[in-house]
Amino acid sequence: MEFVKDLRWNSHSYTSDLVEQFESQGFQSTELFKVSEVMYKMWTEKSKVILSFTSNMVTSGLRGLFAQLIELGLVDAVVTTAGSIEEDIMRAMGEKFPLTRFGADDIELHEKGHNRVGNIIVTNDSYMKFEGVMKKMIDKIVEEKSELTIVEFLDKLGSQLEDTNSILYQAHKKGIPVFCPAISDGAIGFHLYMARDRYPNFKLDLIGDFKKLIFTFSPDDKKGIIALGGGVSKHFALLSTLINGGADYVVYLTTSTGWSGRLSGASTKEAKSWGKVKDDSDSATVIGDVTINFPLAAFRTLEKLHIEARI
C-alpha cells in the first residue's frame, strides 16, 4: 500500500527529484508522475510516437520544447491545428508575443490591435508581417509543385525556416510528418484561399494525408500517443491507433473533463471502448494546465534518459 509522503526540497534537487516525489503526493501530482513513467517506457521501448497539441500551446513557450523533442528523435509524427502553424512561423520570423494579464481590458486591447490569448498577446502587426512572408513562401512552393498533401506543404514551409526552436524547421530536418487536418481554420486558410486565386491549379490533398496517417503505424509497431489538449488534433492522432490495433502507451494532459462527452475531456479508459487504446496499455491522464504539467513530466523523463545516455 502506498502512503502520502511530505514533499521536501534540497539543495541538490533536479526536476526529476521533484516529479519522483509526486508519486507519493496524491491527487493530480501522482498522475503526473505516471505520465512521466509512461513517456519513459514509450521512448525506451522504441515505440513510434505521435505528439498532438492544440495551437494555444504553441502560442506559449511550449513551442521550443516540442521542437526539441523532434530534434532529439523522440517523435515520429505531429498532429496540430492551424494556429500552431501560423505562430510557429511568426516566431521563426522573429516576432515576439508580449505577456499581459488575464484581466486585461479587452476593448482597449482591440483598439490597439492586440489580440489576447489568455495572458499572451499576438498583435495585428505580427499577422500583417505573416501575410507578406506567407505569400512569398507559398509562391515559392507552388512554382515547384502545385498539387501537394498538407504534410508535403508543411514540410516545404519548414524547409524555408532557419529557427532551431521551430516545430516545422525541426520536422523538416528530421523528416517527420506534421499533420494539420483543419489547416483552413485560421489566418493561414485565408492565405491559401488567396493563393488559389493566384494559382487556380494549386491544390492541397487532405485525403492523401489520411492515407499517410494510417500507415504511420503498423499493427506490429509499439505505438505511443502524447495528446496535449483535445479537439481535432487529438482525434486525428487517435485515428491512427484505432485503425492499427490500439496504442500501447498513452498520456493525456488537458483542462477538460469527461462529463460532457467531448473528446477533449475523454479519458484513456474511455478510449479503450473504441479500440484506440489497448486493454493492457500503460496510460495516464492529468487534468490541469499543460504549460505547467507537461514541462515537469517531460523534463523528468529527459533527465532520466540523459543520465542513461539514451539521448
Stockholm file with secondary structure:
# STOCKHOLM 1.0

chainA/1-311         MEFVKDLRWNSHSYTSDLVEQFESQGFQSTELFKVSEVMYKMWTEKSKVILSFTSNMVTSGLRGLFAQLIELGLVDAVVTTAGSIEEDIMRAMGEKFPLTRFGADDIELHEKGHNRVGNIIVTNDSYMKFEGVMKKMIDKIVEEKSELTIVEFLDKLGSQLEDTNSILYQAHKKGIPVFCPAISDGAIGFHLYMARDRYPNFKLDLIGDFKKLIFTFSPDDKKGIIALGGGVSKHFALLSTLINGGADYVVYLTTSTGWSGRLSGASTKEAKSWGKVKDDSDSATVIGDVTINFPLAAFRTLEKLHIEARI
#=GR chainA/1-311 SS CCCCCCCCCCTTCCHHHHHHHHTTTCHHHHHHHHHHHHHHHHHHTTCEEEEEECHHHHHTTHHHHHHHHHHTTCCSEEECCHHHHHHHHHHHTTCCCCBCCTTCCHHHHHHHTEEEETTEEEEHHHHHHHHHHHHHHHHHHHHHCSEEEHHHHHHHHHHTCCCTTCHHHHHHHHTCCEECTTTTSSHHHHHHHHHHHHCTTCEEEHHHHHHHHHTTSCTTSCEEEEEESCHHHHHHHHHHHHHTTCEEEEEEEESCCGGGCCGGGCCHHHHHTTTSEEEEEEEEEEESCHHHHHHHHHHHHHHHHHHTTCC
#=GC SS_cons         CCCCCCCCCCTTCCHHHHHHHHTTTCHHHHHHHHHHHHHHHHHHTTCEEEEEECHHHHHTTHHHHHHHHHHTTCCSEEECCHHHHHHHHHHHTTCCCCBCCTTCCHHHHHHHTEEEETTEEEEHHHHHHHHHHHHHHHHHHHHHCSEEEHHHHHHHHHHTCCCTTCHHHHHHHHTCCEECTTTTSSHHHHHHHHHHHHCTTCEEEHHHHHHHHHTTSCTTSCEEEEEESCHHHHHHHHHHHHHTTCEEEEEEEESCCGGGCCGGGCCHHHHHTTTSEEEEEEEEEEESCHHHHHHHHHHHHHHHHHHTTCC
//
